[in-house]
Amino acid sequence: MAEIAWKGASELVADIAAGRTTSEAVLDHYLDRVDAHNGAINAVVATDVEAARARARAADQATAEGRSWGPLHGLPMTIKDCFEVVGMACTAGAPELKDHRPNRHATAVERLIEAGTIVYGKTNTPIWAGDLQTYNDVFGTTNNPWDVARGPGGSSGGSAAAVASDFTALELGSDIGGSIRNPAHFCGVAGHKPSYGIVPIRGHIPGAPGNLTEPDIGVAGPLARTVGDLELALDVMAGADEMKGPGWRLDLAPPRHEATKDYRIAVWNDDPFCAVDTEVADLIAAAGEKLAGLGAKVDDRARPAIDMAESHEIYYTLLAAELGIGLPEGLRQRLKDAPPAATDMSHGAIFGRGAVMEHAEWLGWNERRAKLRDIWHRFFGDFDVLLCPVMPRAAFPHDQSKDFQGRTLPINGVDRNYVDMIVWCGMTCGVYLPATVVPIGKTSEGMPVGVQVVANFLEDRTALHVAKLLERALGGFDVPPMFR
């Protein structure tokens, strides 16, 4: 039988199809890994082993008969515990949902299963998917495989930790403020935030169970150890949902170029509004230099004609409008009665104003976003991709203090507000752009660092292709020391 450990999804599917291994053997490998190491990581928080084993055996029988269920035939995997999966509870880390058992799969999950996957478990997330760390009162704290004293990011922290621990080769995460990209960066894996709207997100919590409304900004997307596996998963999941299917089809453009030398790449690795740790900024600069050495046209001064502070205000206001729906009614009323001063530009004040604004105000902010989107579109007429930070720093030690807005993190020796950590992800997320994260190196403390490869709206394949070029040039995923 072929070796299973640390192989990617594409390799495992090929091995299963060729008879070099079996779906059940891969499932057993993952279950053994979880048994041996999940106690230290706490990424996988629920399993349905009986159903997974029955499906794995059915997949192996199909293989023996020369039948394939699809491009992911026989691949066991885990799913972020924000997506509804029949047979397992879907809690989104919230105690009030600990017994919520859905009667249908989330649409993205359904597509993965129809392509041949076997969902054997769920991975941890912060309560209501609302933090840059992953802990909750239902399942406890998830640790980073590179340093268990640090968090794996959030909200797809369990997803990224599971991929980095070889509990799975492929994961389904979600992202409304970096929740795929931040954990990929912290755990040294790859992740893709698709263009807004191309992967159906029905069956994701939040919103409420059974909610059919497509949330603003939020997307579903894959995490894996290789960019090729991200591409494979995106091909499976992307496309019109059941409501739109009768009228349109998705046809993503191919990468803009085939050769590295033909790419025009902008590098934006620091900004006064949201300072970046020197080691992180230097690694991003080095990644650009590496591509330049391979013939790409690289410009480290090119910027879209936006003001980062204004961009963040627009994004965070619209994010607040989306998330504010779930605020307790008493808090909503207090914010309406005594809104934060318009001159207060702190994260908390921006959120407080946005969470309770009227629809007419929202339309004004949405128009401001449209103008930002136009600026980005014109920028991508001159450049194919932008390389920029995922977050200002690498993974940080656990901090579960109650005052979320009062938390701080040091950047180059200066304490910065905790919410500053989402500025770089929010800049690209709020305007619906695709972004692929790929590892590019490590800090002096040995913690992984990823870079965002951002492309024009609906040009996901260009972002993925440049990320793959970086992966080839710089080595991509590395096994965490605790597993070597």
C-alpha positions as CSV (number, residue, x, y, z in Angstrom):
1,M,0.0,0.0,0.0
2,A,1.2,3.5,-0.8
3,E,2.3,5.9,2.0
4,I,-0.6,8.1,3.2
5,A,1.0,10.5,5.8
6,W,1.1,14.1,4.7
7,K,-0.1,13.4,1.2
8,G,-2.4,16.0,-0.4
9,A,-5.9,15.5,-1.5
10,S,-5.0,15.1,-5.2
11,E,-2.4,12.5,-4.5
12,L,-4.7,10.5,-2.2
13,V,-7.5,10.5,-4.7
14,A,-5.1,9.3,-7.4
15,D,-3.8,6.6,-5.1
16,I,-7.3,5.4,-4.3
17,A,-8.3,5.3,-7.9
18,A,-5.2,3.3,-8.9
19,G,-5.6,0.8,-6.0
20,R,-2.4,1.9,-4.3
21,T,-4.4,2.6,-1.2
22,T,-8.1,2.5,-0.1
23,S,-10.5,5.1,1.2
24,E,-10.9,3.1,4.4
25,A,-7.1,3.0,4.9
26,V,-7.0,6.8,4.5
27,L,-9.8,7.2,7.0
28,D,-8.0,4.9,9.5
29,H,-4.9,7.0,9.1
30,Y,-6.7,10.2,10.0
31,L,-8.6,8.6,12.9
32,D,-5.2,7.3,14.2
33,R,-3.7,10.7,13.9
34,V,-6.6,12.3,15.7
35,D,-6.3,9.7,18.5
36,A,-2.6,10.3,18.8
37,H,-2.4,14.1,18.5
38,N,-5.8,15.8,18.8
39,G,-5.5,15.9,22.6
40,A,-2.7,18.4,22.2
41,I,-4.3,20.4,19.3
42,N,-8.1,20.0,19.9
43,A,-8.9,20.8,16.2
44,V,-11.4,17.9,15.6
45,V,-14.3,18.3,17.9
46,A,-17.0,15.9,16.6
47,T,-16.9,12.7,14.5
48,D,-19.3,10.3,12.8
49,V,-17.0,7.3,12.4
50,E,-19.7,4.7,11.8
51,A,-21.2,6.6,8.9
52,A,-17.8,7.6,7.5
53,R,-16.6,4.0,7.6
54,A,-19.7,2.7,5.8
55,R,-19.2,5.3,3.1
56,A,-15.5,4.6,2.8
57,R,-16.2,0.9,2.3
58,A,-18.9,1.8,-0.3
59,A,-16.3,4.0,-2.1
60,D,-13.8,1.2,-2.1
61,Q,-16.4,-1.2,-3.5
62,A,-17.2,1.4,-6.2
63,T,-13.4,1.6,-7.0
64,A,-13.2,-2.2,-7.3
65,E,-16.1,-2.1,-9.8
66,G,-14.5,0.6,-11.9
67,R,-16.9,3.4,-10.8
68,S,-15.9,6.8,-9.6
69,W,-18.2,9.2,-7.6
70,G,-16.3,12.2,-8.8
71,P,-13.0,14.2,-8.7
72,L,-12.7,13.7,-4.9
73,H,-13.7,10.0,-4.9
74,G,-13.1,8.3,-1.6
75,L,-11.3,11.2,0.2
76,P,-12.1,11.5,3.9
77,M,-12.1,15.1,5.2
78,T,-13.3,17.4,8.0
79,I,-15.5,20.4,7.9
80,K,-15.6,23.6,9.9
81,D,-18.3,23.5,12.6
82,C,-20.1,26.4,11.0
83,F,-21.4,24.3,8.1
84,E,-24.4,22.0,8.5
85,V,-23.6,18.3,8.0
86,V,-26.3,15.7,8.4
87,G,-25.4,13.2,11.2
88,M,-23.5,15.7,13.3
89,A,-24.4,18.7,15.4
90,C,-23.6,22.1,14.0
91,T,-22.8,24.5,16.9
92,A,-20.7,27.3,15.5
93,G,-19.1,27.2,18.9
94,A,-22.3,28.4,20.6
95,P,-23.7,26.6,23.7
96,E,-27.2,27.3,22.6
97,L,-26.6,25.2,19.4
98,K,-24.9,22.3,21.0
99,D,-27.9,20.0,20.1
100,H,-28.6,21.5,16.7
101,R,-28.7,18.6,14.2
102,P,-29.5,19.8,10.7
103,N,-31.7,17.8,8.3
104,R,-29.7,18.8,5.2
105,H,-26.1,19.5,4.3
106,A,-24.9,23.0,3.6
107,T,-24.7,23.5,-0.1
108,A,-20.9,23.6,-0.3
109,V,-20.7,20.4,1.8
110,E,-23.3,18.8,-0.5
111,R,-21.0,19.5,-3.5
112,L,-18.0,18.1,-1.8
113,I,-19.9,14.9,-0.9
114,E,-21.3,14.7,-4.4
115,A,-17.7,14.9,-5.7
116,G,-16.9,11.8,-3.6
117,T,-15.7,13.0,-0.2
118,I,-16.4,11.4,3.1
119,V,-17.0,13.8,5.9
120,Y,-15.8,12.1,9.1
121,G,-15.6,15.0,11.5
122,K,-16.1,18.7,12.4
123,T,-13.4,21.2,13.4
124,N,-13.5,23.9,16.1
125,T,-14.4,27.5,15.7
126,P,-14.8,30.5,18.1
127,I,-18.3,31.2,19.3
128,W,-20.4,32.4,16.3
129,A,-17.2,32.4,14.3
130,G,-16.3,35.8,15.8
131,D,-12.7,35.9,16.8
132,L,-9.1,35.7,15.6
133,Q,-8.6,32.8,18.0
134,T,-10.5,29.6,18.3
135,Y,-12.0,28.7,21.6
136,N,-15.5,28.3,23.0
137,D,-17.5,26.9,26.0
138,V,-18.7,23.9,24.0
139,F,-15.4,22.4,22.9
140,G,-12.6,24.4,24.5
141,T,-9.4,25.8,23.0
142,T,-7.7,24.9,19.8
143,N,-3.9,25.2,19.8
144,N,-1.5,26.0,17.0
145,P,0.5,22.9,15.9
146,W,3.6,25.1,15.5
147,D,3.4,26.2,19.2
148,V,0.6,25.0,21.4
149,A,0.9,28.1,23.5
150,R,-0.4,30.1,20.6
151,G,-3.7,30.2,18.7
152,P,-4.2,28.8,15.2
153,G,-6.2,31.9,14.2
154,G,-9.9,32.2,13.6
155,S,-12.5,31.6,12.8
156,S,-11.4,28.6,10.7
157,G,-8.8,27.9,13.3
158,G,-9.7,24.3,13.8
159,S,-9.7,23.8,10.0
160,A,-6.2,25.1,9.5
161,A,-4.9,23.3,12.6
162,A,-6.4,20.0,11.3
163,V,-4.8,20.5,7.9
164,A,-1.4,21.3,9.5
165,S,-1.6,18.3,11.7
166,D,-2.5,15.8,8.9
167,F,-5.9,15.1,10.4
168,T,-7.2,15.9,6.9
169,A,-5.8,17.0,3.5
170,L,-8.7,19.2,2.7
171,E,-11.0,21.5,4.7
172,L,-14.0,23.7,4.2
173,G,-13.7,27.1,5.9
174,S,-15.5,30.5,5.7
175,D,-14.2,34.1,5.6
176,I,-15.8,37.4,6.4
177,G,-12.8,39.1,7.9
178,G,-9.9,36.8,7.2
179,S,-11.3,33.7,8.7
180,I,-9.7,31.4,6.0
181,R,-6.7,33.5,5.4
182,N,-5.6,34.3,9.0
183,P,-5.6,30.6,10.1
184,A,-3.8,29.6,6.9
185,H,-1.1,32.2,7.7
186,F,-0.8,31.3,11.3
187,C,-0.7,27.5,10.7
188,G,1.5,27.5,7.6
189,V,-1.0,26.1,5.2
190,A,-2.7,27.3,2.0
191,G,-6.2,28.9,1.9
192,H,-8.4,30.6,-0.7
193,K,-11.0,33.2,-0.1
194,P,-13.0,33.1,-3.3
195,S,-14.6,36.1,-5.1
196,Y,-17.8,37.0,-3.3
197,G,-20.8,34.9,-4.4
198,I,-19.2,32.2,-6.4
199,V,-19.4,29.4,-3.7
200,P,-22.9,29.0,-2.2
201,I,-22.9,29.6,1.6
202,R,-26.4,28.3,2.4
203,G,-26.2,26.2,5.5
204,H,-23.5,28.2,7.2
205,I,-24.0,29.5,10.8
206,P,-24.0,32.4,11.3
207,G,-26.7,33.4,10.1
208,A,-29.4,31.5,11.9
209,P,-30.1,27.8,11.2
210,G,-32.2,27.5,8.1
211,N,-31.5,31.1,7.0
212,L,-31.7,31.5,3.1
213,T,-30.3,35.0,3.0
214,E,-26.8,35.3,1.4
215,P,-24.7,37.3,3.8
216,D,-22.8,40.4,2.7
217,I,-19.1,40.0,2.4
218,G,-18.9,36.4,3.8
219,V,-17.7,33.5,1.6
220,A,-17.0,29.8,1.8
221,G,-13.6,28.4,0.6
222,P,-11.0,25.7,0.9
223,L,-7.9,25.1,3.1
224,A,-5.2,22.6,2.1
225,R,-1.5,22.0,2.2
226,T,-1.1,22.7,-1.5
227,V,-2.5,25.3,-3.9
228,G,-3.3,22.5,-6.3
229,D,-5.7,21.1,-3.8
230,L,-7.3,24.5,-3.3
231,E,-7.9,24.6,-7.1
232,L,-9.4,21.1,-7.0
233,A,-11.8,22.0,-4.2
234,L,-12.8,25.3,-5.7
235,D,-13.7,23.6,-9.0
236,V,-16.0,21.3,-7.1
237,M,-17.7,23.9,-5.0
238,A,-18.0,27.0,-7.2
239,G,-21.1,27.7,-9.3
240,A,-24.7,28.9,-9.1
241,D,-26.8,27.8,-6.2
242,E,-30.1,26.1,-6.6
243,M,-32.0,29.4,-6.8
244,K,-29.7,30.9,-9.5
245,G,-28.9,27.6,-11.4
246,P,-31.7,27.9,-13.9
247,G,-30.4,31.2,-15.2
248,W,-26.7,31.4,-15.1
249,R,-23.4,29.4,-15.0
250,L,-20.1,30.3,-13.6
251,D,-17.2,30.4,-16.1
252,L,-14.1,31.7,-14.3
253,A,-11.4,33.0,-16.5
254,P,-8.1,31.1,-16.7
255,P,-4.9,32.6,-15.2
256,R,-3.8,35.8,-17.0
257,H,-0.5,34.2,-17.9
258,E,1.3,30.9,-18.0
259,A,4.9,32.0,-17.4
260,T,6.2,33.9,-14.4
261,K,8.0,36.4,-16.6
262,D,4.7,37.6,-18.0
263,Y,3.2,38.6,-14.6
264,R,3.0,42.2,-13.4
265,I,3.1,42.1,-9.6
266,A,2.6,44.8,-7.1
267,V,4.0,44.4,-3.5
268,W,2.4,46.4,-0.6
269,N,4.0,45.1,2.5
270,D,3.5,47.9,5.1
271,D,1.4,51.0,5.7
272,P,1.4,53.7,8.4
273,F,-2.3,53.1,9.1
274,C,-1.7,49.4,10.0
275,A,2.0,48.8,10.7
276,V,3.4,45.3,9.9
277,D,5.9,43.4,11.9
278,T,9.3,43.9,10.3
279,E,9.9,40.2,9.9
280,V,6.6,39.7,8.1
281,A,7.1,42.7,5.9
282,D,10.6,41.5,5.0
283,L,9.4,38.0,4.0
284,I,6.7,39.5,1.8
285,A,9.4,41.8,0.1
286,A,11.6,38.7,-0.3
287,A,8.7,36.8,-2.0
288,G,8.3,39.6,-4.5
289,E,12.1,39.6,-5.1
290,K,12.0,35.9,-5.7
291,L,9.4,36.3,-8.4
292,A,11.4,39.2,-9.9
293,G,14.4,36.9,-10.0
294,L,12.3,34.5,-12.0
295,G,11.5,37.2,-14.5
296,A,8.2,38.8,-13.2
297,K,7.8,42.6,-13.4
298,V,7.6,43.5,-9.7
299,D,6.8,47.0,-8.3
300,D,7.1,47.6,-4.6
301,R,5.7,51.1,-4.7
302,A,2.5,50.5,-6.7
303,R,-0.7,51.0,-4.7
304,P,-4.4,51.2,-5.6
305,A,-5.5,54.8,-5.3
306,I,-7.3,54.2,-1.9
307,D,-6.8,55.5,1.6
308,M,-6.4,52.5,3.9
309,A,-8.1,54.3,6.8
310,E,-11.2,55.1,4.7
311,S,-11.2,51.7,3.1
312,H,-11.2,50.1,6.6
313,E,-14.0,52.4,7.8
314,I,-16.1,51.4,4.8
315,Y,-15.4,47.7,5.3
316,Y,-15.9,47.6,9.1
317,T,-19.1,49.7,8.9
318,L,-20.6,47.2,6.4
319,L,-19.3,44.3,8.4
320,A,-21.0,45.7,11.5
321,A,-24.3,46.1,9.5
322,E,-24.1,42.4,8.7
323,L,-23.1,41.2,12.1
324,G,-25.2,43.7,14.0
325,I,-28.3,41.6,13.2
326,G,-27.3,39.2,15.9
327,L,-26.7,41.7,18.7
328,P,-28.9,41.5,21.7
329,E,-31.9,43.8,21.4
330,G,-31.0,45.7,24.5
331,L,-27.5,46.5,23.2
332,R,-29.0,47.5,19.8
333,Q,-31.4,49.9,21.5
334,R,-28.6,51.4,23.7
335,L,-26.5,52.0,20.5
336,K,-29.5,53.7,18.8
337,D,-30.2,55.9,21.8
338,A,-26.6,56.9,22.4
339,P,-24.6,56.2,19.2
340,P,-20.8,56.7,19.3
341,A,-19.7,60.1,18.2
342,A,-19.1,60.5,14.5
343,T,-15.6,61.8,15.2
344,D,-14.7,58.7,17.1
345,M,-12.8,56.5,14.6
346,S,-11.9,53.6,17.0
347,H,-12.9,50.2,15.8
348,G,-15.5,49.9,18.5
349,A,-17.2,53.2,17.6
350,I,-17.2,52.3,13.9
351,F,-18.8,49.0,14.7
352,G,-21.3,50.5,17.0
353,R,-22.5,53.0,14.4
354,G,-22.6,50.5,11.6
355,A,-24.5,47.8,13.6
356,V,-27.6,49.9,14.0
357,M,-27.7,52.2,11.0
358,E,-30.8,52.5,8.9
359,H,-31.1,51.0,5.4
360,A,-30.8,54.4,3.7
361,E,-27.4,54.9,5.4
362,W,-26.4,51.4,4.3
363,L,-27.1,52.3,0.7
364,G,-24.7,55.2,1.0
365,W,-21.9,53.1,2.5
366,N,-22.5,50.5,-0.2
367,E,-22.1,53.2,-2.9
368,R,-18.8,54.1,-1.3
369,R,-17.8,50.5,-1.5
370,A,-18.7,50.5,-5.2
371,K,-16.3,53.4,-5.8
372,L,-13.6,51.4,-4.0
373,R,-14.3,48.4,-6.2
374,D,-13.9,50.5,-9.3
375,I,-10.5,51.8,-8.1
376,W,-9.4,48.2,-7.5
377,H,-10.7,47.2,-10.9
378,R,-8.6,49.9,-12.6
379,F,-5.6,49.0,-10.5
380,F,-5.8,45.4,-11.9
381,G,-5.7,46.9,-15.4
382,D,-2.0,47.8,-14.6
383,F,-1.1,44.8,-12.4
384,D,-2.1,41.2,-12.4
385,V,-1.9,40.6,-8.7
386,L,-1.1,42.3,-5.4
387,L,1.1,40.7,-2.7
388,C,0.2,42.0,0.7
389,P,0.1,40.9,4.4
390,V,-2.6,38.6,5.7
391,M,-2.1,40.1,9.2
392,P,0.5,42.4,10.7
393,R,2.2,39.6,12.6
394,A,2.6,35.8,13.0
395,A,0.6,33.7,15.5
396,F,0.3,35.1,19.0
397,P,-0.1,33.5,22.4
398,H,-3.6,32.7,23.6
399,D,-5.5,35.7,25.0
400,Q,-9.0,34.9,26.2
401,S,-9.6,38.1,28.1
402,K,-13.2,39.2,28.1
403,D,-12.6,42.7,26.8
404,F,-12.3,41.9,23.1
405,Q,-12.0,45.5,22.0
406,G,-9.5,46.2,24.8
407,R,-7.0,43.5,23.8
408,T,-3.7,44.6,22.3
409,L,-0.8,42.9,20.4
410,P,2.7,44.2,20.0
411,I,3.9,45.1,16.5
412,N,7.5,46.1,16.3
413,G,7.4,46.8,20.1
414,V,4.3,49.0,20.0
415,D,1.0,47.8,21.3
416,R,-1.7,47.9,18.6
417,N,-5.4,47.3,19.0
418,Y,-6.5,43.7,18.6
419,V,-8.9,44.6,15.8
420,D,-6.0,46.1,13.8
421,M,-5.2,42.5,13.0
422,I,-8.0,42.3,10.4
423,V,-7.3,45.5,8.5
424,W,-5.3,43.9,5.7
425,C,-7.7,41.1,5.2
426,G,-10.7,43.4,5.5
427,M,-9.2,45.7,2.8
428,T,-9.6,43.0,0.2
429,C,-12.6,41.2,1.7
430,G,-14.9,44.1,1.8
431,V,-14.6,44.8,-1.9
432,Y,-15.3,41.1,-2.8
433,L,-11.8,40.3,-4.2
434,P,-10.3,36.8,-4.3
435,A,-7.2,36.2,-2.3
436,T,-5.0,33.1,-1.9
437,V,-2.7,32.6,1.0
438,V,0.4,30.5,0.7
439,P,3.3,30.1,3.1
440,I,6.4,32.1,2.3
441,G,8.8,31.5,5.3
442,K,9.1,31.7,9.0
443,T,9.9,34.2,11.7
444,S,13.0,34.1,13.9
445,E,10.8,32.3,16.4
446,G,10.0,29.6,13.9
447,M,6.4,30.6,13.3
448,P,5.0,30.4,9.7
449,V,4.2,33.4,7.6
450,G,1.8,33.6,4.7
451,V,1.1,36.2,2.0
452,Q,-2.1,37.3,0.4
453,V,-2.1,37.0,-3.4
454,V,-5.0,39.3,-4.4
455,A,-6.5,39.4,-7.9
456,N,-9.3,41.2,-9.6
457,F,-12.9,40.2,-9.0
458,L,-13.7,36.8,-10.5
459,E,-10.1,36.2,-11.4
460,D,-9.6,33.6,-8.8
461,R,-7.5,31.4,-11.0
462,T,-4.9,34.2,-11.4
463,A,-4.5,34.5,-7.7
464,L,-4.2,30.7,-7.3
465,H,-1.7,30.5,-10.2
466,V,0.6,33.1,-8.7
467,A,0.3,31.5,-5.3
468,K,1.4,28.2,-6.9
469,L,4.4,29.9,-8.5
470,L,5.4,31.2,-5.0
471,E,4.8,27.7,-3.6
472,R,7.2,26.2,-6.1
473,A,9.8,28.9,-5.6
474,L,9.7,29.0,-1.8
475,G,8.8,25.4,-0.8
476,G,5.2,25.8,0.4
477,F,4.0,23.8,3.4
478,D,6.4,22.4,6.0
479,V,5.6,19.8,8.7
480,P,5.4,21.4,12.2
481,P,8.3,20.3,14.4
482,M,6.0,18.5,16.9
483,F,5.2,16.0,14.1
484,R,8.7,15.4,12.7
